[in-house]
Amino acid sequence: MTPPTTAMQPRTAFYRWLALSANFALLVWIVLWQLKLSPHPHLNANALAIGWVIPLLLPLYGIIKGKPYTHAWANFVLMLYFLHALTLLYVDGGERWLALVELVLTFAAFIGNTLYARLRGKELGLKLTKLSEVEKQEKARFDHP
């Protein structure tokens, strides 16, 4: 597959930068948190760090390549960190500031991913087929007289 040749608008480039920097910052933050800032007292910190980092690594290649679809589905991965941060903000006073940083980074990555995927997808002419069109196509394909 050849890379897209359509020029990227400045606004799209800003959201790409936001998505890249926030995703990388969240990755680094999770490693620092689990290994240095507040390692778990009873569990292996290395194993926890690896466990928390693996989901962030799954969409990383597509995010680096600037693929709009990867940016869009990466938000599903971010929900794990969003829920983790909100839960710790509510229940754990000792790690509340760590969770707040995680929440801010996750929110920034979510906004960057969403708006980059939307804007770049429009620039490249990518779009999902409307459900009514899919239904018409399926009906024509499977309903035989």
One Martini backbone bead per residue (centre of mass of N, CA, C, O) as a GRO file, in nm:
protein
  145
    1MET     BB    1   0.096   0.036   0.024
    2THR     BB    2   0.061   0.360  -0.034
    3PRO     BB    3   0.116   0.657   0.058
    4PRO     BB    4  -0.018   0.941   0.112
    5THR     BB    5  -0.037   1.251  -0.103
    6THR     BB    6  -0.193   1.429   0.064
    7ALA     BB    7  -0.200   1.716   0.201
    8MET     BB    8  -0.143   1.859   0.512
    9GLN     BB    9  -0.297   2.037   0.725
   10PRO     BB   10  -0.227   2.231   0.994
   11ARG     BB   11  -0.450   2.121   1.180
   12THR     BB   12  -0.383   1.824   1.137
   13ALA     BB   13  -0.086   1.843   1.230
   14PHE     BB   14  -0.150   1.921   1.519
   15TYR     BB   15  -0.313   1.657   1.593
   16ARG     BB   16  -0.080   1.472   1.533
   17TRP     BB   17   0.112   1.584   1.741
   18LEU     BB   18  -0.074   1.535   1.983
   19ALA     BB   19  -0.100   1.231   1.951
   20LEU     BB   20   0.196   1.154   1.961
   21SER     BB   21   0.281   1.294   2.229
   22ALA     BB   22   0.062   1.167   2.415
   23ASN     BB   23   0.122   0.869   2.364
   24PHE     BB   24   0.420   0.879   2.451
   25ALA     BB   25   0.377   1.006   2.731
   26LEU     BB   26   0.202   0.776   2.841
   27LEU     BB   27   0.410   0.556   2.812
   28VAL     BB   28   0.624   0.686   2.997
   29TRP     BB   29   0.447   0.728   3.247
   30ILE     BB   30   0.384   0.432   3.307
   31VAL     BB   31   0.672   0.343   3.351
   32LEU     BB   32   0.745   0.539   3.577
   33TRP     BB   33   0.522   0.465   3.771
   34GLN     BB   34   0.583   0.146   3.795
   35LEU     BB   35   0.911   0.180   3.854
   36LYS     BB   36   0.953   0.469   4.031
   37LEU     BB   37   0.715   0.635   4.174
   38SER     BB   38   0.491   0.362   4.225
   39PRO     BB   39   0.552   0.079   4.317
   40HIS     BB   40   0.447  -0.218   4.388
   41PRO     BB   41   0.481  -0.385   4.696
   42HIS     BB   42   0.374  -0.702   4.594
   43LEU     BB   43   0.458  -0.666   4.297
   44ASN     BB   44   0.595  -0.686   3.996
   45ALA     BB   45   0.699  -0.407   3.833
   46ASN     BB   46   0.777  -0.516   3.554
   47ALA     BB   47   0.515  -0.668   3.492
   48LEU     BB   48   0.327  -0.425   3.520
   49ALA     BB   49   0.456  -0.248   3.305
   50ILE     BB   50   0.411  -0.442   3.073
   51GLY     BB   51   0.101  -0.468   3.104
   52TRP     BB   52   0.051  -0.150   3.059
   53VAL     BB   53   0.207  -0.121   2.773
   54ILE     BB   54   0.099  -0.314   2.555
   55PRO     BB   55  -0.161  -0.162   2.459
   56LEU     BB   56   0.009   0.090   2.352
   57LEU     BB   57   0.170  -0.078   2.126
   58LEU     BB   58  -0.039  -0.175   1.917
   59PRO     BB   59  -0.092   0.127   1.766
   60LEU     BB   60   0.191   0.263   1.715
   61TYR     BB   61   0.259   0.217   1.417
   62GLY     BB   62   0.007   0.367   1.298
   63ILE     BB   63   0.064   0.636   1.437
   64ILE     BB   64   0.338   0.690   1.312
   65LYS     BB   65   0.217   0.662   1.009
   66GLY     BB   66  -0.078   0.812   1.007
   67LYS     BB   67  -0.336   0.636   1.054
   68PRO     BB   68  -0.662   0.698   1.094
   69TYR     BB   69  -0.779   0.424   1.192
   70THR     BB   70  -0.579   0.384   1.424
   71HIS     BB   71  -0.654   0.635   1.580
   72ALA     BB   72  -0.945   0.553   1.629
   73TRP     BB   73  -0.898   0.265   1.774
   74ALA     BB   74  -0.704   0.365   2.003
   75ASN     BB   75  -0.933   0.471   2.191
   76PHE     BB   76  -1.006   0.198   2.314
   77VAL     BB   77  -0.741   0.171   2.471
   78LEU     BB   78  -0.764   0.442   2.635
   79MET     BB   79  -1.002   0.358   2.824
   80LEU     BB   80  -0.836   0.206   3.030
   81TYR     BB   81  -0.683   0.468   3.136
   82PHE     BB   82  -0.927   0.636   3.201
   83LEU     BB   83  -1.051   0.443   3.413
   84HIS     BB   84  -0.807   0.423   3.596
   85ALA     BB   85  -0.787   0.723   3.669
   86LEU     BB   86  -1.074   0.760   3.784
   87THR     BB   87  -1.054   0.547   4.003
   88LEU     BB   88  -0.808   0.670   4.156
   89LEU     BB   89  -0.934   0.945   4.213
   90TYR     BB   90  -1.159   0.814   4.401
   91VAL     BB   91  -0.980   0.587   4.593
   92ASP     BB   92  -0.665   0.720   4.574
   93GLY     BB   93  -0.485   0.952   4.745
   94GLY     BB   94  -0.176   0.871   4.692
   95GLU     BB   95  -0.229   0.861   4.348
   96ARG     BB   96  -0.379   1.113   4.237
   97TRP     BB   97  -0.158   1.270   4.072
   98LEU     BB   98  -0.095   1.038   3.880
   99ALA     BB   99  -0.385   1.012   3.766
  100LEU     BB  100  -0.406   1.299   3.654
  101VAL     BB  101  -0.187   1.270   3.443
  102GLU     BB  102  -0.315   1.033   3.297
  103LEU     BB  103  -0.577   1.180   3.221
  104VAL     BB  104  -0.454   1.409   3.054
  105LEU     BB  105  -0.303   1.230   2.847
  106THR     BB  106  -0.549   1.070   2.752
  107PHE     BB  107  -0.718   1.310   2.658
  108ALA     BB  108  -0.514   1.417   2.451
  109ALA     BB  109  -0.503   1.159   2.281
  110PHE     BB  110  -0.803   1.147   2.213
  111ILE     BB  111  -0.824   1.417   2.069
  112GLY     BB  112  -0.599   1.374   1.863
  113ASN     BB  113  -0.709   1.114   1.735
  114THR     BB  114  -0.990   1.208   1.653
  115LEU     BB  115  -0.917   1.466   1.483
  116TYR     BB  116  -0.719   1.335   1.294
  117ALA     BB  117  -0.903   1.118   1.174
  118ARG     BB  118  -1.114   1.310   1.064
  119LEU     BB  119  -0.939   1.508   0.892
  120ARG     BB  120  -0.770   1.298   0.731
  121GLY     BB  121  -1.004   1.140   0.614
  122LYS     BB  122  -1.113   1.377   0.447
  123GLU     BB  123  -0.855   1.433   0.281
  124LEU     BB  124  -0.859   1.116   0.168
  125GLY     BB  125  -1.168   1.010   0.138
  126LEU     BB  126  -1.261   0.873   0.393
  127LYS     BB  127  -1.538   0.637   0.442
  128LEU     BB  128  -1.830   0.529   0.560
  129THR     BB  129  -2.084   0.340   0.504
  130LYS     BB  130  -2.397   0.358   0.510
  131LEU     BB  131  -2.633   0.160   0.640
  132SER     BB  132  -2.842   0.182   0.412
  133GLU     BB  133  -2.643   0.092   0.190
  134VAL     BB  134  -2.572  -0.182   0.305
  135GLU     BB  135  -2.858  -0.294   0.305
  136LYS     BB  136  -2.904  -0.274   0.000
  137GLN     BB  137  -2.667  -0.456  -0.084
  138GLU     BB  138  -2.760  -0.708   0.072
  139LYS     BB  139  -3.037  -0.739  -0.053
  140ALA     BB  140  -2.937  -0.768  -0.349
  141ARG     BB  141  -2.750  -1.018  -0.288
  142PHE     BB  142  -2.969  -1.219  -0.118
  143ASP     BB  143  -3.220  -1.139  -0.288
  144HIS     BB  144  -3.404  -1.367  -0.473
  145PRO     BB  145  -3.666  -1.417  -0.710
   0.00000   0.00000   0.00000
